[in-house]
Amino acid sequence: MKTEKKLGLGSLFSVLGAAGIILGPLLGLSDLAQPWSFILGFVFGVLSGVGVALVISGFLERRK
């Protein structure tokens, strides 16, 4: 994957994951049935983690 694509996709994933983590409880996603609230929290956490990893990888490639 090219550096620009890593940075773009990583930043998109990071923003979506962070927005889900921040806005999820405010919009009532934690009030869903027991397994769904866990699954949504897990997905948002993984999404933001993958996004941060892609951005850091893109920054390291760009530096070289």
CHARMM-style PDB file with segment names, atoms N, HN, CA, C and O in Angstrom:
ATOM      1  N   MET     1       0.844  -1.169   0.000  1.00  0.00      PROA
ATOM      2  CA  MET     1       0.000   0.000   0.000  1.00  0.00      PROA
ATOM      3  C   MET     1       0.894   1.238   0.000  1.00  0.00      PROA
ATOM      4  O   MET     1       1.909   1.282   0.694  1.00  0.00      PROA
ATOM      5  N   LYS     2       0.510   2.232  -0.777  1.00  0.00      PROA
ATOM      6  HN  LYS     2      -0.315   2.196  -1.341  1.00  0.00      PROA
ATOM      7  CA  LYS     2       1.303   3.459  -0.848  1.00  0.00      PROA
ATOM      8  C   LYS     2       1.163   4.267   0.441  1.00  0.00      PROA
ATOM      9  O   LYS     2       0.215   4.111   1.210  1.00  0.00      PROA
ATOM     10  N   THR     3       2.139   5.125   0.632  1.00  0.00      PROA
ATOM     11  HN  THR     3       2.909   5.252   0.007  1.00  0.00      PROA
ATOM     12  CA  THR     3       2.187   5.928   1.850  1.00  0.00      PROA
ATOM     13  C   THR     3       0.970   6.833   1.986  1.00  0.00      PROA
ATOM     14  O   THR     3       0.399   6.954   3.070  1.00  0.00      PROA
ATOM     15  N   GLU     4       0.570   7.470   0.882  1.00  0.00      PROA
ATOM     16  HN  GLU     4       1.033   7.371   0.001  1.00  0.00      PROA
ATOM     17  CA  GLU     4      -0.574   8.387   0.945  1.00  0.00      PROA
ATOM     18  C   GLU     4      -1.862   7.644   1.279  1.00  0.00      PROA
ATOM     19  O   GLU     4      -2.712   8.154   2.009  1.00  0.00      PROA
ATOM     20  N   LYS     5      -1.998   6.437   0.740  1.00  0.00      PROA
ATOM     21  HN  LYS     5      -1.308   6.022   0.147  1.00  0.00      PROA
ATOM     22  CA  LYS     5      -3.197   5.650   1.045  1.00  0.00      PROA
ATOM     23  C   LYS     5      -3.213   5.209   2.502  1.00  0.00      PROA
ATOM     24  O   LYS     5      -4.266   5.190   3.140  1.00  0.00      PROA
ATOM     25  N   LYS     6      -2.039   4.852   3.029  1.00  0.00      PROA
ATOM     26  HN  LYS     6      -1.183   4.866   2.511  1.00  0.00      PROA
ATOM     27  CA  LYS     6      -1.972   4.470   4.443  1.00  0.00      PROA
ATOM     28  C   LYS     6      -2.359   5.631   5.336  1.00  0.00      PROA
ATOM     29  O   LYS     6      -3.117   5.465   6.292  1.00  0.00      PROA
ATOM     30  N   LEU     7      -1.839   6.805   5.024  1.00  0.00      PROA
ATOM     31  HN  LEU     7      -1.224   6.940   4.247  1.00  0.00      PROA
ATOM     32  CA  LEU     7      -2.153   7.972   5.850  1.00  0.00      PROA
ATOM     33  C   LEU     7      -3.633   8.340   5.759  1.00  0.00      PROA
ATOM     34  O   LEU     7      -4.261   8.651   6.771  1.00  0.00      PROA
ATOM     35  N   GLY     8      -4.181   8.304   4.560  1.00  0.00      PROA
ATOM     36  HN  GLY     8      -3.670   8.052   3.738  1.00  0.00      PROA
ATOM     37  CA  GLY     8      -5.582   8.656   4.390  1.00  0.00      PROA
ATOM     38  C   GLY     8      -6.521   7.660   5.048  1.00  0.00      PROA
ATOM     39  O   GLY     8      -7.440   8.046   5.770  1.00  0.00      PROA
ATOM     40  N   LEU     9      -6.290   6.385   4.797  1.00  0.00      PROA
ATOM     41  HN  LEU     9      -5.543   6.072   4.210  1.00  0.00      PROA
ATOM     42  CA  LEU     9      -7.148   5.353   5.381  1.00  0.00      PROA
ATOM     43  C   LEU     9      -6.983   5.282   6.898  1.00  0.00      PROA
ATOM     44  O   LEU     9      -7.958   5.096   7.627  1.00  0.00      PROA
ATOM     45  N   GLY    10      -5.754   5.429   7.365  1.00  0.00      PROA
ATOM     46  HN  GLY    10      -4.962   5.580   6.774  1.00  0.00      PROA
ATOM     47  CA  GLY    10      -5.509   5.409   8.804  1.00  0.00      PROA
ATOM     48  C   GLY    10      -6.160   6.566   9.525  1.00  0.00      PROA
ATOM     49  O   GLY    10      -6.722   6.396  10.607  1.00  0.00      PROA
ATOM     50  N   SER    11      -6.085   7.742   8.929  1.00  0.00      PROA
ATOM     51  HN  SER    11      -5.629   7.879   8.050  1.00  0.00      PROA
ATOM     52  CA  SER    11      -6.714   8.890   9.580  1.00  0.00      PROA
ATOM     53  C   SER    11      -8.230   8.767   9.557  1.00  0.00      PROA
ATOM     54  O   SER    11      -8.894   9.171  10.512  1.00  0.00      PROA
ATOM     55  N   LEU    12      -8.791   8.215   8.482  1.00  0.00      PROA
ATOM     56  HN  LEU    12      -8.251   7.887   7.707  1.00  0.00      PROA
ATOM     57  CA  LEU    12     -10.233   7.995   8.426  1.00  0.00      PROA
ATOM     58  C   LEU    12     -10.669   7.001   9.498  1.00  0.00      PROA
ATOM     59  O   LEU    12     -11.643   7.244  10.210  1.00  0.00      PROA
ATOM     60  N   PHE    13      -9.954   5.885   9.617  1.00  0.00      PROA
ATOM     61  HN  PHE    13      -9.162   5.687   9.038  1.00  0.00      PROA
ATOM     62  CA  PHE    13     -10.287   4.888  10.631  1.00  0.00      PROA
ATOM     63  C   PHE    13     -10.150   5.463  12.035  1.00  0.00      PROA
ATOM     64  O   PHE    13     -10.983   5.193  12.900  1.00  0.00      PROA
ATOM     65  N   SER    14      -9.110   6.252  12.265  1.00  0.00      PROA
ATOM     66  HN  SER    14      -8.434   6.472  11.563  1.00  0.00      PROA
ATOM     67  CA  SER    14      -8.908   6.839  13.593  1.00  0.00      PROA
ATOM     68  C   SER    14     -10.042   7.786  13.965  1.00  0.00      PROA
ATOM     69  O   SER    14     -10.536   7.766  15.092  1.00  0.00      PROA
ATOM     70  N   VAL    15     -10.443   8.606  13.019  1.00  0.00      PROA
ATOM     71  HN  VAL    15     -10.041   8.622  12.104  1.00  0.00      PROA
ATOM     72  CA  VAL    15     -11.507   9.568  13.294  1.00  0.00      PROA
ATOM     73  C   VAL    15     -12.840   8.851  13.519  1.00  0.00      PROA
ATOM     74  O   VAL    15     -13.583   9.202  14.436  1.00  0.00      PROA
ATOM     75  N   LEU    16     -13.148   7.851  12.689  1.00  0.00      PROA
ATOM     76  HN  LEU    16     -12.545   7.567  11.944  1.00  0.00      PROA
ATOM     77  CA  LEU    16     -14.402   7.116  12.867  1.00  0.00      PROA
ATOM     78  C   LEU    16     -14.419   6.347  14.183  1.00  0.00      PROA
ATOM     79  O   LEU    16     -15.437   6.319  14.875  1.00  0.00      PROA
ATOM     80  N   GLY    17     -13.299   5.728  14.528  1.00  0.00      PROA
ATOM     81  HN  GLY    17     -12.473   5.751  13.966  1.00  0.00      PROA
ATOM     82  CA  GLY    17     -13.227   5.002  15.786  1.00  0.00      PROA
ATOM     83  C   GLY    17     -13.346   5.916  16.990  1.00  0.00      PROA
ATOM     84  O   GLY    17     -14.053   5.606  17.949  1.00  0.00      PROA
ATOM     85  N   ALA    18     -12.653   7.046  16.936  1.00  0.00      PROA
ATOM     86  HN  ALA    18     -12.080   7.298  16.157  1.00  0.00      PROA
ATOM     87  CA  ALA    18     -12.726   7.992  18.052  1.00  0.00      PROA
ATOM     88  C   ALA    18     -14.121   8.599  18.171  1.00  0.00      PROA
ATOM     89  O   ALA    18     -14.625   8.796  19.276  1.00  0.00      PROA
ATOM     90  N   ALA    19     -14.741   8.893  17.029  1.00  0.00      PROA
ATOM     91  HN  ALA    19     -14.331   8.732  16.131  1.00  0.00      PROA
ATOM     92  CA  ALA    19     -16.102   9.437  17.072  1.00  0.00      PROA
ATOM     93  C   ALA    19     -17.071   8.418  17.657  1.00  0.00      PROA
ATOM     94  O   ALA    19     -17.974   8.778  18.413  1.00  0.00      PROA
ATOM     95  N   GLY    20     -16.888   7.154  17.313  1.00  0.00      PROA
ATOM     96  HN  GLY    20     -16.154   6.861  16.699  1.00  0.00      PROA
ATOM     97  CA  GLY    20     -17.749   6.121  17.875  1.00  0.00      PROA
ATOM     98  C   GLY    20     -17.542   5.940  19.364  1.00  0.00      PROA
ATOM     99  O   GLY    20     -18.497   5.713  20.107  1.00  0.00      PROA
ATOM    100  N   ILE    21     -16.292   6.041  19.803  1.00  0.00      PROA
ATOM    101  HN  ILE    21     -15.517   6.225  19.199  1.00  0.00      PROA
ATOM    102  CA  ILE    21     -16.005   5.892  21.225  1.00  0.00      PROA
ATOM    103  C   ILE    21     -16.572   7.070  22.015  1.00  0.00      PROA
ATOM    104  O   ILE    21     -17.109   6.888  23.108  1.00  0.00      PROA
ATOM    105  N   ILE    22     -16.452   8.260  21.467  1.00  0.00      PROA
ATOM    106  HN  ILE    22     -16.015   8.407  20.580  1.00  0.00      PROA
ATOM    107  CA  ILE    22     -16.915   9.453  22.179  1.00  0.00      PROA
ATOM    108  C   ILE    22     -18.431   9.603  22.087  1.00  0.00      PROA
ATOM    109  O   ILE    22     -19.095   9.860  23.091  1.00  0.00      PROA
ATOM    110  N   LEU    23     -18.977   9.442  20.882  1.00  0.00      PROA
ATOM    111  HN  LEU    23     -18.438   9.233  20.066  1.00  0.00      PROA
ATOM    112  CA  LEU    23     -20.404   9.693  20.698  1.00  0.00      PROA
ATOM    113  C   LEU    23     -21.287   8.493  21.016  1.00  0.00      PROA
ATOM    114  O   LEU    23     -22.498   8.649  21.178  1.00  0.00      PROA
ATOM    115  N   GLY    24     -20.712   7.311  21.108  1.00  0.00      PROA
ATOM    116  HN  GLY    24     -19.728   7.185  20.977  1.00  0.00      PROA
ATOM    117  CA  GLY    24     -21.501   6.112  21.389  1.00  0.00      PROA
ATOM    118  C   GLY    24     -22.311   6.199  22.658  1.00  0.00      PROA
ATOM    119  O   GLY    24     -23.525   6.004  22.611  1.00  0.00      PROA
ATOM    120  N   PRO    25     -21.699   6.481  23.790  1.00  0.00      PROA
ATOM    121  CA  PRO    25     -22.495   6.594  25.024  1.00  0.00      PROA
ATOM    122  C   PRO    25     -23.468   7.772  25.007  1.00  0.00      PROA
ATOM    123  O   PRO    25     -24.541   7.703  25.606  1.00  0.00      PROA
ATOM    124  N   LEU    26     -23.095   8.845  24.323  1.00  0.00      PROA
ATOM    125  HN  LEU    26     -22.223   8.900  23.836  1.00  0.00      PROA
ATOM    126  CA  LEU    26     -23.999   9.999  24.260  1.00  0.00      PROA
ATOM    127  C   LEU    26     -25.249   9.699  23.447  1.00  0.00      PROA
ATOM    128  O   LEU    26     -26.325  10.220  23.744  1.00  0.00      PROA
ATOM    129  N   LEU    27     -25.112   8.854  22.414  1.00  0.00      PROA
ATOM    130  HN  LEU    27     -24.239   8.431  22.173  1.00  0.00      PROA
ATOM    131  CA  LEU    27     -26.251   8.518  21.568  1.00  0.00      PROA
ATOM    132  C   LEU    27     -27.009   7.286  22.056  1.00  0.00      PROA
ATOM    133  O   LEU    27     -27.996   6.885  21.440  1.00  0.00      PROA
ATOM    134  N   GLY    28     -26.564   6.690  23.141  1.00  0.00      PROA
ATOM    135  HN  GLY    28     -25.762   7.016  23.641  1.00  0.00      PROA
ATOM    136  CA  GLY    28     -27.288   5.579  23.731  1.00  0.00      PROA
ATOM    137  C   GLY    28     -26.877   4.217  23.216  1.00  0.00      PROA
ATOM    138  O   GLY    28     -27.632   3.255  23.364  1.00  0.00      PROA
ATOM    139  N   LEU    29     -25.700   4.104  22.615  1.00  0.00      PROA
ATOM    140  HN  LEU    29     -25.087   4.885  22.496  1.00  0.00      PROA
ATOM    141  CA  LEU    29     -25.267   2.797  22.124  1.00  0.00      PROA
ATOM    142  C   LEU    29     -24.922   1.847  23.258  1.00  0.00      PROA
ATOM    143  O   LEU    29     -24.921   0.631  23.066  1.00  0.00      PROA
ATOM    144  N   SER    30     -24.631   2.378  24.428  1.00  0.00      PROA
ATOM    145  HN  SER    30     -24.632   3.366  24.584  1.00  0.00      PROA
ATOM    146  CA  SER    30     -24.335   1.508  25.570  1.00  0.00      PROA
ATOM    147  C   SER    30     -25.609   0.951  26.208  1.00  0.00      PROA
ATOM    148  O   SER    30     -25.538   0.079  27.075  1.00  0.00      PROA
ATOM    149  N   ASP    31     -26.768   1.448  25.784  1.00  0.00      PROA
ATOM    150  HN  ASP    31     -26.825   2.156  25.080  1.00  0.00      PROA
ATOM    151  CA  ASP    31     -28.039   0.955  26.303  1.00  0.00      PROA
ATOM    152  C   ASP    31     -28.623  -0.166  25.466  1.00  0.00      PROA
ATOM    153  O   ASP    31     -29.727  -0.636  25.743  1.00  0.00      PROA
ATOM    154  N   LEU    32     -27.900  -0.600  24.450  1.00  0.00      PROA
ATOM    155  HN  LEU    32     -27.003  -0.219  24.225  1.00  0.00      PROA
ATOM    156  CA  LEU    32     -28.384  -1.694  23.616  1.00  0.00      PROA
ATOM    157  C   LEU    32     -28.358  -2.993  24.410  1.00  0.00      PROA
ATOM    158  O   LEU    32     -27.881  -3.025  25.544  1.00  0.00      PROA
ATOM    159  N   ALA    33     -28.865  -4.048  23.818  1.00  0.00      PROA
ATOM    160  HN  ALA    33     -29.253  -4.022  22.897  1.00  0.00      PROA
ATOM    161  CA  ALA    33     -28.821  -5.360  24.476  1.00  0.00      PROA
ATOM    162  C   ALA    33     -27.372  -5.720  24.755  1.00  0.00      PROA
ATOM    163  O   ALA    33     -26.467  -5.231  24.078  1.00  0.00      PROA
ATOM    164  N   GLN    34     -27.150  -6.554  25.725  1.00  0.00      PROA
ATOM    165  HN  GLN    34     -27.885  -6.951  26.275  1.00  0.00      PROA
ATOM    166  CA  GLN    34     -25.811  -6.829  26.254  1.00  0.00      PROA
ATOM    167  C   GLN    34     -24.758  -7.166  25.190  1.00  0.00      PROA
ATOM    168  O   GLN    34     -23.708  -6.522  25.201  1.00  0.00      PROA
ATOM    169  N   PRO    35     -24.952  -8.113  24.282  1.00  0.00      PROA
ATOM    170  CA  PRO    35     -23.846  -8.413  23.372  1.00  0.00      PROA
ATOM    171  C   PRO    35     -23.598  -7.311  22.350  1.00  0.00      PROA
ATOM    172  O   PRO    35     -22.462  -7.143  21.907  1.00  0.00      PROA
ATOM    173  N   TRP    36     -24.625  -6.554  21.961  1.00  0.00      PROA
ATOM    174  HN  TRP    36     -25.548  -6.691  22.322  1.00  0.00      PROA
ATOM    175  CA  TRP    36     -24.441  -5.553  20.924  1.00  0.00      PROA
ATOM    176  C   TRP    36     -23.639  -4.359  21.409  1.00  0.00      PROA
ATOM    177  O   TRP    36     -22.842  -3.812  20.646  1.00  0.00      PROA
ATOM    178  N   SER    37     -23.818  -3.946  22.625  1.00  0.00      PROA
ATOM    179  HN  SER    37     -24.465  -4.390  23.244  1.00  0.00      PROA
ATOM    180  CA  SER    37     -23.038  -2.820  23.135  1.00  0.00      PROA
ATOM    181  C   SER    37     -21.558  -3.200  23.225  1.00  0.00      PROA
ATOM    182  O   SER    37     -20.688  -2.378  22.936  1.00  0.00      PROA
ATOM    183  N   PHE    38     -21.271  -4.440  23.624  1.00  0.00      PROA
ATOM    184  HN  PHE    38     -21.977  -5.108  23.859  1.00  0.00      PROA
ATOM    185  CA  PHE    38     -19.888  -4.903  23.670  1.00  0.00      PROA
ATOM    186  C   PHE    38     -19.289  -4.983  22.269  1.00  0.00      PROA
ATOM    187  O   PHE    38     -18.155  -4.558  22.047  1.00  0.00      PROA
ATOM    188  N   ILE    39     -20.050  -5.526  21.334  1.00  0.00      PROA
ATOM    189  HN  ILE    39     -20.970  -5.871  21.514  1.00  0.00      PROA
ATOM    190  CA  ILE    39     -19.539  -5.678  19.965  1.00  0.00      PROA
ATOM    191  C   ILE    39     -19.263  -4.321  19.336  1.00  0.00      PROA
ATOM    192  O   ILE    39     -18.232  -4.146  18.687  1.00  0.00      PROA
ATOM    193  N   LEU    40     -20.159  -3.360  19.514  1.00  0.00      PROA
ATOM    194  HN  LEU    40     -20.997  -3.503  20.041  1.00  0.00      PROA
ATOM    195  CA  LEU    40     -19.922  -2.025  18.948  1.00  0.00      PROA
ATOM    196  C   LEU    40     -18.719  -1.345  19.601  1.00  0.00      PROA
ATOM    197  O   LEU    40     -17.927  -0.705  18.908  1.00  0.00      PROA
ATOM    198  N   GLY    41     -18.573  -1.468  20.888  1.00  0.00      PROA
ATOM    199  HN  GLY    41     -19.216  -1.988  21.451  1.00  0.00      PROA
ATOM    200  CA  GLY    41     -17.404  -0.904  21.553  1.00  0.00      PROA
ATOM    201  C   GLY    41     -16.114  -1.549  21.089  1.00  0.00      PROA
ATOM    202  O   GLY    41     -15.105  -0.869  20.901  1.00  0.00      PROA
ATOM    203  N   PHE    42     -16.147  -2.864  20.902  1.00  0.00      PROA
ATOM    204  HN  PHE    42     -16.967  -3.416  21.054  1.00  0.00      PROA
ATOM    205  CA  PHE    42     -14.974  -3.584  20.415  1.00  0.00      PROA
ATOM    206  C   PHE    42     -14.619  -3.151  18.999  1.00  0.00      PROA
ATOM    207  O   PHE    42     -13.446  -2.936  18.694  1.00  0.00      PROA
ATOM    208  N   VAL    43     -15.612  -3.023  18.140  1.00  0.00      PROA
ATOM    209  HN  VAL    43     -16.565  -3.198  18.389  1.00  0.00      PROA
ATOM    210  CA  VAL    43     -15.371  -2.624  16.748  1.00  0.00      PROA
ATOM    211  C   VAL    43     -14.800  -1.216  16.687  1.00  0.00      PROA
ATOM    212  O   VAL    43     -13.859  -0.968  15.934  1.00  0.00      PROA
ATOM    213  N   PHE    44     -15.351  -0.290  17.464  1.00  0.00      PROA
ATOM    214  HN  PHE    44     -16.116  -0.492  18.076  1.00  0.00      PROA
ATOM    215  CA  PHE    44     -14.828   1.070  17.464  1.00  0.00      PROA
ATOM    216  C   PHE    44     -13.400   1.116  18.008  1.00  0.00      PROA
ATOM    217  O   PHE    44     -12.574   1.880  17.508  1.00  0.00      PROA
ATOM    218  N   GLY    45     -13.109   0.322  19.008  1.00  0.00      PROA
ATOM    219  HN  GLY    45     -13.780  -0.299  19.414  1.00  0.00      PROA
ATOM    220  CA  GLY    45     -11.760   0.271  19.556  1.00  0.00      PROA
ATOM    221  C   GLY    45     -10.753  -0.301  18.571  1.00  0.00      PROA
ATOM    222  O   GLY    45      -9.655   0.233  18.417  1.00  0.00      PROA
ATOM    223  N   VAL    46     -11.126  -1.385  17.907  1.00  0.00      PROA
ATOM    224  HN  VAL    46     -12.019  -1.819  18.033  1.00  0.00      PROA
ATOM    225  CA  VAL    46     -10.233  -1.988  16.908  1.00  0.00      PROA
ATOM    226  C   VAL    46     -10.050  -1.047  15.726  1.00  0.00      PROA
ATOM    227  O   VAL    46      -8.945  -0.923  15.197  1.00  0.00      PROA
ATOM    228  N   LEU    47     -11.118  -0.388  15.310  1.00  0.00      PROA
ATOM    229  HN  LEU    47     -12.015  -0.489  15.740  1.00  0.00      PROA
ATOM    230  CA  LEU    47     -11.045   0.545  14.192  1.00  0.00      PROA
ATOM    231  C   LEU    47     -10.079   1.690  14.486  1.00  0.00      PROA
ATOM    232  O   LEU    47      -9.265   2.048  13.636  1.00  0.00      PROA
ATOM    233  N   SER    48     -10.164   2.254  15.660  1.00  0.00      PROA
ATOM    234  HN  SER    48     -10.826   1.963  16.351  1.00  0.00      PROA
ATOM    235  CA  SER    48      -9.251   3.349  15.998  1.00  0.00      PROA
ATOM    236  C   SER    48      -7.821   2.841  16.174  1.00  0.00      PROA
ATOM    237  O   SER    48      -6.877   3.546  15.821  1.00  0.00      PROA
ATOM    238  N   GLY    49      -7.643   1.642  16.710  1.00  0.00      PROA
ATOM    239  HN  GLY    49      -8.411   1.069  16.997  1.00  0.00      PROA
ATOM    240  CA  GLY    49      -6.302   1.087  16.859  1.00  0.00      PROA
ATOM    241  C   GLY    49      -5.632   0.794  15.529  1.00  0.00      PROA
ATOM    242  O   GLY    49      -4.448   1.078  15.354  1.00  0.00      PROA
ATOM    243  N   VAL    50      -6.381   0.227  14.590  1.00  0.00      PROA
ATOM    244  HN  VAL    50      -7.343  -0.004  14.733  1.00  0.00      PROA
ATOM    245  CA  VAL    50      -5.837  -0.036  13.252  1.00  0.00      PROA
ATOM    246  C   VAL    50      -5.518   1.279  12.548  1.00  0.00      PROA
ATOM    247  O   VAL    50      -4.517   1.385  11.840  1.00  0.00      PROA
ATOM    248  N   GLY    51      -6.363   2.265  12.743  1.00  0.00      PROA
ATOM    249  HN  GLY    51      -7.176   2.179  13.318  1.00  0.00      PROA
ATOM    250  CA  GLY    51      -6.111   3.570  12.126  1.00  0.00      PROA
ATOM    251  C   GLY    51      -4.834   4.205  12.633  1.00  0.00      PROA
ATOM    252  O   GLY    51      -4.062   4.751  11.845  1.00  0.00      PROA
ATOM    253  N   VAL    52      -4.599   4.145  13.920  1.00  0.00      PROA
ATOM    254  HN  VAL    52      -5.227   3.701  14.560  1.00  0.00      PROA
ATOM    255  CA  VAL    52      -3.373   4.712  14.490  1.00  0.00      PROA
ATOM    256  C   VAL    52      -2.146   3.962  13.982  1.00  0.00      PROA
ATOM    257  O   VAL    52      -1.121   4.574  13.681  1.00  0.00      PROA
ATOM    258  N   ALA    53      -2.247   2.641  13.888  1.00  0.00      PROA
ATOM    259  HN  ALA    53      -3.079   2.144  14.132  1.00  0.00      PROA
ATOM    260  CA  ALA    53      -1.120   1.849  13.386  1.00  0.00      PROA
ATOM    261  C   ALA    53      -0.816   2.190  11.930  1.00  0.00      PROA
ATOM    262  O   ALA    53       0.352   2.281  11.553  1.00  0.00      PROA
ATOM    263  N   LEU    54      -1.844   2.378  11.109  1.00  0.00      PROA
ATOM    264  HN  LEU    54      -2.793   2.304  11.416  1.00  0.00      PROA
ATOM    265  CA  LEU    54      -1.619   2.748   9.713  1.00  0.00      PROA
ATOM    266  C   LEU    54      -0.992   4.133   9.586  1.00  0.00      PROA
ATOM    267  O   LEU    54      -0.103   4.340   8.760  1.00  0.00      PROA
ATOM    268  N   VAL    55      -1.446   5.069  10.391  1.00  0.00      PROA
ATOM    269  HN  VAL    55      -2.168   4.900  11.062  1.00  0.00      PROA
ATOM    270  CA  VAL    55      -0.890   6.417  10.331  1.00  0.00      PROA
ATOM    271  C   VAL    55       0.577   6.419  10.750  1.00  0.00      PROA
ATOM    272  O   VAL    55       1.404   7.060  10.102  1.00  0.00      PROA
ATOM    273  N   ILE    56       0.900   5.719  11.810  1.00  0.00      PROA
ATOM    274  HN  ILE    56       0.228   5.198  12.337  1.00  0.00      PROA
ATOM    275  CA  ILE    56       2.299   5.662  12.256  1.00  0.00      PROA
ATOM    276  C   ILE    56       3.161   4.989  11.202  1.00  0.00      PROA
ATOM    277  O   ILE    56       4.280   5.433  10.945  1.00  0.00      PROA
ATOM    278  N   SER    57       2.659   3.928  10.591  1.00  0.00      PROA
ATOM    279  HN  SER    57       1.750   3.568  10.800  1.00  0.00      PROA
ATOM    280  CA  SER    57       3.402   3.257   9.537  1.00  0.00      PROA
ATOM    281  C   SER    57       3.611   4.175   8.335  1.00  0.00      PROA
ATOM    282  O   SER    57       4.693   4.199   7.748  1.00  0.00      PROA
ATOM    283  N   GLY    58       2.582   4.924   7.974  1.00  0.00      PROA
ATOM    284  HN  GLY    58       1.703   4.905   8.451  1.00  0.00      PROA
ATOM    285  CA  GLY    58       2.710   5.884   6.875  1.00  0.00      PROA
ATOM    286  C   GLY    58       3.706   6.978   7.176  1.00  0.00      PROA
ATOM    287  O   GLY    58       4.470   7.378   6.298  1.00  0.00      PROA
ATOM    288  N   PHE    59       3.713   7.474   8.414  1.00  0.00      PROA
ATOM    289  HN  PHE    59       3.093   7.149   9.127  1.00  0.00      PROA
ATOM    290  CA  PHE    59       4.677   8.502   8.795  1.00  0.00      PROA
ATOM    291  C   PHE    59       6.102   7.967   8.737  1.00  0.00      PROA
ATOM    292  O   PHE    59       7.014   8.669   8.298  1.00  0.00      PROA
ATOM    293  N   LEU    60       6.295   6.730   9.177  1.00  0.00      PROA
ATOM    294  HN  LEU    60       5.554   6.161   9.534  1.00  0.00      PROA
ATOM    295  CA  LEU    60       7.641   6.155   9.132  1.00  0.00      PROA
ATOM    296  C   LEU    60       8.111   5.925   7.706  1.00  0.00      PROA
ATOM    297  O   LEU    60       9.287   6.128   7.403  1.00  0.00      PROA
ATOM    298  N   GLU    61       7.211   5.504   6.827  1.00  0.00      PROA
ATOM    299  HN  GLU    61       6.256   5.338   7.073  1.00  0.00      PROA
ATOM    300  CA  GLU    61       7.582   5.333   5.425  1.00  0.00      PROA
ATOM    301  C   GLU    61       7.892   6.663   4.780  1.00  0.00      PROA
ATOM    302  O   GLU    61       8.840   6.765   4.000  1.00  0.00      PROA
ATOM    303  N   ARG    62       7.119   7.678   5.085  1.00  0.00      PROA
ATOM    304  HN  ARG    62       6.350   7.596   5.718  1.00  0.00      PROA
ATOM    305  CA  ARG    62       7.354   8.991   4.487  1.00  0.00      PROA
ATOM    306  C   ARG    62       8.685   9.575   4.932  1.00  0.00      PROA
ATOM    307  O   ARG    62       9.349  10.282   4.174  1.00  0.00      PROA
ATOM    308  N   ARG    63       9.066   9.276   6.158  1.00  0.00      PROA
ATOM    309  HN  ARG    63       8.527   8.701   6.773  1.00  0.00      PROA
ATOM    310  CA  ARG    63      10.326   9.809   6.671  1.00  0.00      PROA
ATOM    311  C   ARG    63      11.524   9.234   5.929  1.00  0.00      PROA
ATOM    312  O   ARG    63      12.524   9.921   5.722  1.00  0.00      PROA
ATOM    313  N   LYS    64      11.416   7.955   5.526  1.00  0.00      PROA
ATOM    314  HN  LYS    64      10.604   7.397   5.694  1.00  0.00      PROA
ATOM    315  CA  LYS    64      12.510   7.323   4.780  1.00  0.00      PROA
ATOM    316  C   LYS    64      12.556   7.912   3.412  1.00  0.00      PROA
ATOM    317  OT1 LYS    64      13.402   7.530   2.603  1.00  0.00      PROA
TER     318      LYS     64
END
